[in-house]
Amino acid sequence: MWYCRVHRETLGAMKLLPENIKVYYFANDCVEPYVQIITVKDAKRRLSLCSSEDSEVEEHEYQKKVDDVLPILSHHSQLLDDHQLKSLAAHLPARTQSNLWQLVYGTAVHGSSLKTLYRNMAELDSPVLLVIKDMHKKVFGAFSSDPFRVSKHCYGTGETFLFSFNPDFQAYRWSGENSYFVSGNLESLQIGGGGGGFGLWLDADLYRGSSFSCPTFHNASLSSQEDFLVQDLEVWTVQN
């Protein structure tokens, strides 16, 4: 074990050290003791570096724990395995990390209808997670800071993002270029836009969809093809 003692000579005939100088006496059970003289500024810098390194280690350990946490679901997901659930959960906003995932809409349970999707979310006031599996077995979707609804204008915040498993997880976050996060009407649901195509688009039957690169998220097409057919779809609300 290392021992460190700070000396400031002030007694007898010993010469006084300047205020900006410190003398460190180091001792270890296995190493011969030694003295090191450094400035106060350098001492503070070393302490700052140690503190910074400790913080980085703690942050890394925390992120490892977050990445390995399986979220609590109200129902079994038909589209996401445990690895995909962990990847998604780790990329959600910090305020949602420990929240319950409640299945609010699923084509396997509620059929394929955008109107039903809107109706099931009418009373919600929490973020939602849209997950799609297309006919080519590709899994992708979007996290929306606001529940989906019919609106004349775009809504949502910069927390909204697109994602895909192709096969590794890829998140496409807000670019800051525009605020075309989410827009919905009775004919379709659109997420991201501004460049002639939507980042993610679904029709009224939740059967046909498309995904184009868009300025909102600077994303690649989420599916293997820009136009796709939906096999299954789930929407989870992430709430307290």
Stockholm file with secondary structure:
# STOCKHOLM 1.0

chainA/1-240         MWYCRVHRETLGAMKLLPENIKVYYFANDCVEPYVQIITVKDAKRRLSLCSSEDSEVEEHEYQKKVDDVLPILSHHSQLLDDHQLKSLAAHLPARTQSNLWQLVYGTAVHGSSLKTLYRNMAELDSPVLLVIKDMHKKVFGAFSSDPFRVSKHCYGTGETFLFSFNPDFQAYRWSGENSYFVSGNLESLQIGGGGGGFGLWLDADLYRGSSFSCPTFHNASLSSQEDFLVQDLEVWTVQN
#=GR chainA/1-240 SS CEEEEEECCCSTTSCCCCTTEEEEEEEESSSCCEEEEEEHHHHHHHHHHHHHHHHHHHHHHHHHHHHTCCCCBSSCCSSCCHHHHHHHHHTSCGGGTTCEEEEEEEHHHHCSCHHHHHHHTTTCCSCEEEEEEETTCCEEEEEESSCCCCCSSCBCCTTCEEEEESSSEEEEECCSSCCCCEEECSSEEEESCSSSSCSEEEETTSCEEECCCCTTTTCCCSSSSSEEEEEEEEEEEEEC
#=GC SS_cons         CEEEEEECCCSTTSCCCCTTEEEEEEEESSSCCEEEEEEHHHHHHHHHHHHHHHHHHHHHHHHHHHHTCCCCBSSCCSSCCHHHHHHHHHTSCGGGTTCEEEEEEEHHHHCSCHHHHHHHTTTCCSCEEEEEEETTCCEEEEEESSCCCCCSSCBCCTTCEEEEESSSEEEEECCSSCCCCEEECSSEEEESCSSSSCSEEEETTSCEEECCCCTTTTCCCSSSSSEEEEEEEEEEEEEC
//
